[in-house]
């Protein structure tokens, strides 16, 4: 799984470099912000489904609040990437050899992102339906 994480960063960074030569990390952060949001929503929905508590969070209503929230989330991801030295590790010759040995493909990353979205959508829908049914019983 660790190799796939680094492969995901490696491929996303390569795609971003083709589109944005100056600051490709902006595109990488945009993708990682969206995908990590999917993961967090899925986990919180699962907590809601399993323990029957509202484990959701509130996103600000105003556009400025939403923008600040997304920028803050992306900033935390950027810090984690820098502290973890993810770029250096993802582009290391040993890691690239492992990608080739394991046969990682770019479409795997696309499938992973789509599956993350589907998991978030499905679990969020089930959690919402469950919370609505609980509130109707009260």
Secondary structure, 3 states (H helix, E strand, C coil): CHHHHHHHHHHHHHHHHHHCCCCHHHHHHHHHHHHHHHHHHHHHHHHHHHHCCCCCCCCCCCHHHHHHHHHHHHHHHHHHHHHCCHHHHHCCHHHHHHHHHHCCCHHHHHHHHHHHHHHHHHHHHHHHHHHHHHHHHC
